[in-house]
Amino acid sequence: QVQLVESGGGLVQAGGSLRLSCAVSGSIFSFNVMGWYRQAPGKQRELAAVISSGSSLVSYADSVKGRFTISRDNAKKMVYLQMNSLKPEDTAVYYCNLNDGRMNYWGKGTLVTVSS
């Protein structure tokens, strides 16, 4: 059974940084796309960043471009989201996602709160 567990969320002041981590356990296809999504209070879940299995393709939402960096370590089955220059509007629950072409997996999320 595939499980995704996020960590690294917390409270940070505007302008600060956080690094989110997502650990993947279980058997997955080597070809997969992983991403970070976020859901702010009262809003729909939205894509923040995605990365292909070989890290050759990455994509970011316009709202985080230039501030967030997604990366992955396939040997460790980890994906990361480095978040810099955080803004209050980045406050949300951040979810790790993995899509291997057969299934779409989600973690339970980690809360990021950015104070002004």
C-alpha positions as CSV (number, residue, x, y, z in Angstrom):
1,Q,0.0,0.0,0.0
2,V,1.4,3.4,-1.0
3,Q,1.6,6.1,1.7
4,L,2.7,9.6,1.5
5,V,3.7,11.5,4.7
6,E,4.4,15.2,4.7
7,S,6.5,17.1,7.2
8,G,8.1,20.4,7.7
9,G,5.1,22.7,8.1
10,G,4.8,25.3,10.8
11,L,4.5,29.0,11.6
12,V,6.9,31.4,10.0
13,Q,7.0,35.2,9.6
14,A,6.5,36.8,6.2
15,G,9.8,36.8,4.2
16,G,10.9,33.6,5.9
17,S,11.6,30.1,4.5
18,L,10.4,26.6,5.1
19,R,11.3,23.3,3.6
20,L,8.6,20.7,3.2
21,S,9.4,17.0,2.8
22,C,7.3,14.1,1.6
23,A,8.2,10.5,2.2
24,V,6.8,7.8,0.0
25,S,6.4,4.2,1.1
26,G,5.2,1.2,-0.8
27,S,5.6,0.0,-4.3
28,I,5.2,2.5,-7.1
29,F,6.0,2.6,-10.8
30,S,9.3,4.2,-11.5
31,F,7.6,6.5,-13.9
32,N,5.5,8.9,-12.0
33,V,4.8,12.6,-11.4
34,M,4.9,14.1,-8.0
35,G,3.6,17.4,-6.8
36,W,2.7,19.7,-4.0
37,Y,-0.8,21.1,-3.8
38,R,-2.1,23.5,-1.3
39,Q,-5.5,24.5,0.1
40,A,-6.1,27.7,1.9
41,P,-9.1,28.2,4.2
42,G,-12.3,28.5,2.2
43,K,-10.6,27.9,-1.1
44,Q,-10.2,25.0,-3.5
45,R,-7.1,22.9,-3.6
46,E,-4.6,24.2,-6.1
47,L,-1.4,23.0,-7.7
48,A,1.8,24.7,-6.4
49,A,4.5,22.6,-8.2
50,V,5.0,19.4,-10.0
51,I,8.1,17.4,-11.0
52,S,8.6,14.5,-13.4
53,S,10.2,11.2,-12.3
54,G,13.6,12.1,-13.8
55,S,13.4,15.7,-12.5
56,S,13.7,16.9,-16.1
57,L,10.4,18.6,-16.1
58,V,9.1,21.0,-13.4
59,S,6.3,23.4,-13.4
60,Y,5.1,26.0,-10.9
61,A,2.0,28.0,-10.3
62,D,2.5,31.6,-11.2
63,S,1.9,32.6,-7.6
64,V,4.9,30.7,-6.4
65,K,7.3,30.9,-9.4
66,G,10.7,32.3,-8.4
67,R,10.1,31.6,-4.7
68,F,9.4,27.9,-4.4
69,T,11.6,25.1,-5.6
70,I,10.5,21.5,-6.0
71,S,13.0,18.6,-6.0
72,R,13.1,14.9,-5.5
73,D,15.4,12.1,-4.5
74,N,14.2,8.9,-6.1
75,A,16.7,6.7,-4.2
76,K,15.2,7.9,-0.9
77,K,11.7,8.1,-2.3
78,M,11.4,11.7,-1.1
79,V,10.1,14.9,-2.7
80,Y,10.8,18.4,-1.3
81,L,9.4,21.9,-1.5
82,Q,11.8,24.7,-0.6
83,M,9.7,27.8,0.1
84,N,11.4,31.2,0.3
85,S,10.1,34.7,0.6
86,L,6.9,33.4,2.1
87,K,3.9,35.6,2.1
88,P,0.7,35.5,4.3
89,E,-1.2,34.4,1.2
90,D,0.9,31.2,1.2
91,T,-0.9,30.1,4.3
92,A,-2.5,26.7,3.6
93,V,-2.4,23.0,4.1
94,Y,0.2,21.6,1.7
95,Y,-0.4,18.2,0.3
96,C,2.0,15.8,-1.4
97,N,0.7,14.0,-4.5
98,L,1.9,11.1,-6.5
99,N,0.5,10.0,-9.8
100,D,2.0,6.9,-11.4
101,G,-0.5,6.6,-14.3
102,R,-2.6,4.0,-12.5
103,M,-3.4,5.7,-9.2
104,N,-3.4,9.1,-7.7
105,Y,-2.1,9.2,-4.1
106,W,-2.3,11.9,-1.5
107,G,-0.8,12.6,1.8
108,K,-2.7,14.0,4.8
109,G,-1.1,17.4,4.5
110,T,1.0,19.7,6.6
111,L,-0.1,23.2,7.7
112,V,2.0,26.2,6.8
113,T,1.1,29.5,8.5
114,V,2.7,32.7,7.4
115,S,2.2,35.6,9.8
116,S,2.4,39.2,8.6
